[in-house]
Amino acid sequence: MKSTVAALVAPGKGILAADESFPTIGKRFAALHIPATEENRRAYRELLFTAPGLGEFISGAILFDETVHQNPARAFPCPKCSPGRASFPGIKGGRGQVAMPGFAGEKITQGLDGLREKARRVPGARRPLHQMARGDPVGKGRPTPACIAANARTLALFAALSQEAGLVPIVDRRS
């Protein structure tokens, strides 16, 4: 795990977030009048992952489940994005946010249910990265200490489960 982390934080490199959900990629395609079909999503990802020089600047890529489970020869043809190479593929661990009960306007991260099994059954080569994101609305009295504590616990459990499966956890804080 230490060698994977060292490669991920190599100078001049970064992690590519290519884990757009169906609604997110649908909005991006709609703005360009492209139907968000599976074939178009696959073609978009192929274009992205085969960009010349990708391995020079990207140390890892977080993938959406659809990408991982599509035909690997076509869906993820990036030869440098495999363990032991210049870049490492990873999977998205979270399942978004839901309203926090009893705390109007606040959200908690979901995705721990079945995470241990999901981390262990990713097809193909070991995926050394595992990502979960959290974004809290900031404003008058928000996030509350209860919201911060609930999400901190979820993200800590996510990190522990990822490490247990031999994956490097990426905890992404979005605002």
C-alpha positions in Angstrom: 0.0 0.0 0.0 2.9 2.4 0.8 4.3 2.0 -2.7 0.9 2.7 -4.3 0.5 5.9 -2.2 4.0 7.0 -3.1 3.2 6.6 -6.8 -0.1 8.4 -6.4 1.5 11.5 -4.9 4.4 11.7 -7.4 5.4 15.2 -8.3 3.5 16.7 -11.2 0.8 14.0 -11.2 -2.8 13.9 -10.0 -5.8 11.6 -9.7 -8.4 11.8 -12.5 -12.0 11.8 -11.2 -13.8 9.9 -14.0 -16.6 8.6 -11.9 -19.5 10.6 -13.2 -22.8 9.1 -12.2 -25.6 8.5 -14.8 -27.3 11.9 -13.9 -24.0 13.8 -14.0 -22.8 12.4 -17.3 -26.3 12.8 -18.7 -26.3 16.5 -17.9 -22.9 16.9 -19.6 -24.0 15.0 -22.7 -27.3 16.8 -22.9 -25.5 20.2 -23.0 -23.8 18.9 -26.1 -26.9 17.3 -27.5 -25.4 13.8 -27.2 -27.6 10.9 -26.2 -26.4 9.4 -22.9 -26.4 5.8 -24.2 -24.1 3.1 -22.8 -22.2 3.1 -26.1 -21.7 6.9 -26.0 -20.5 6.8 -22.4 -18.1 4.0 -23.3 -16.8 6.0 -26.3 -16.3 9.1 -24.1 -14.3 7.1 -21.5 -12.2 5.4 -24.2 -11.3 8.8 -25.6 -10.5 10.1 -22.1 -8.4 7.1 -21.1 -6.5 6.8 -24.4 -5.4 10.5 -24.5 -1.8 10.8 -25.6 0.5 11.4 -22.6 -2.2 10.5 -20.0 0.3 8.5 -17.9 2.7 11.4 -17.8 0.3 13.5 -15.7 -2.2 11.1 -14.1 -1.2 8.9 -11.3 -4.6 7.3 -10.8 -8.2 7.4 -12.0 -11.4 6.9 -10.0 -13.9 5.0 -12.1 -17.7 4.7 -12.1 -19.1 1.1 -11.6 -20.3 1.0 -15.2 -16.8 1.5 -16.5 -15.4 -1.2 -14.3 -18.0 -3.7 -15.4 -18.1 -2.9 -19.1 -16.0 -5.0 -21.5 -12.5 -4.2 -20.2 -10.9 -4.5 -23.7 -13.1 -1.6 -24.8 -14.2 0.2 -21.6 -10.9 0.8 -20.0 -8.1 0.3 -22.6 -5.5 2.4 -20.8 -2.4 0.2 -20.7 -0.7 2.5 -18.1 -3.7 2.4 -15.8 -3.0 -0.9 -14.0 -1.2 -1.9 -10.9 2.6 -1.9 -11.3 2.5 0.7 -14.0 2.5 4.5 -14.1 -1.1 4.9 -13.1 -3.6 3.1 -11.0 -7.4 2.6 -11.6 -9.8 2.9 -8.7 -13.5 2.6 -7.9 -16.0 4.9 -6.5 -17.1 3.7 -3.0 -19.9 6.0 -2.0 -23.5 6.2 -3.2 -24.1 9.9 -2.7 -25.8 11.8 0.0 -29.2 11.6 1.7 -31.1 14.0 4.1 -29.9 13.7 7.7 -32.9 12.8 9.8 -33.7 15.5 12.3 -31.4 18.1 10.7 -33.2 20.1 8.1 -31.1 21.0 5.1 -28.1 18.7 6.1 -27.0 15.6 4.4 -25.1 12.5 5.3 -22.9 10.3 3.0 -24.2 6.9 2.3 -22.5 3.8 0.9 -21.2 1.7 3.7 -23.8 -1.0 3.2 -22.1 -3.8 1.3 -18.9 -1.9 1.0 -16.7 -4.7 2.3 -18.1 -7.1 -0.3 -17.9 -4.5 -3.1 -14.3 -3.8 -2.4 -13.4 -7.5 -2.5 -15.3 -8.4 -5.7 -14.1 -5.8 -8.2 -13.4 -7.7 -11.4 -10.1 -7.9 -13.1 -6.8 -6.7 -11.6 -6.7 -5.4 -8.0 -7.9 -1.8 -7.9 -5.7 0.0 -5.4 -7.9 3.1 -5.1 -11.2 3.5 -3.4 -12.9 6.9 -3.3 -15.8 8.4 -1.3 -16.8 12.0 -1.4 -18.4 14.3 1.1 -19.7 17.8 0.6 -21.4 19.8 3.4 -23.3 23.0 2.7 -21.6 25.8 4.6 -23.7 28.7 5.9 -25.5 30.0 9.0 -24.7 27.3 11.6 -24.0 24.7 9.0 -22.7 22.1 9.0 -23.7 21.4 12.6 -21.4 19.5 14.9 -23.8 16.5 14.7 -23.5 16.5 10.9 -19.8 16.8 10.9 -19.5 13.9 13.5 -21.9 11.6 11.5 -20.0 12.2 8.3 -16.5 11.9 9.9 -17.6 8.5 11.3 -18.8 7.3 7.9 -15.7 8.4 6.1 -13.4 6.8 8.8 -15.3 3.5 8.4 -15.0 3.8 4.7 -11.2 4.3 5.0 -10.9 1.3 7.4 -12.9 -1.0 5.1 -10.9 0.1 2.1 -7.6 -0.6 3.8 -8.9 -4.0 5.1 -9.4 -4.9 1.4 -5.9 -3.7 0.4 -7.2 -0.6 -1.3 -5.9 2.9 -0.8 -8.8 5.1 0.5 -9.3 8.5 -1.1 -11.5 10.6 1.0 -12.7 13.5 -1.1 -14.1 16.7 0.6 -16.2 18.7 -1.8 -18.0 21.9 -1.0 
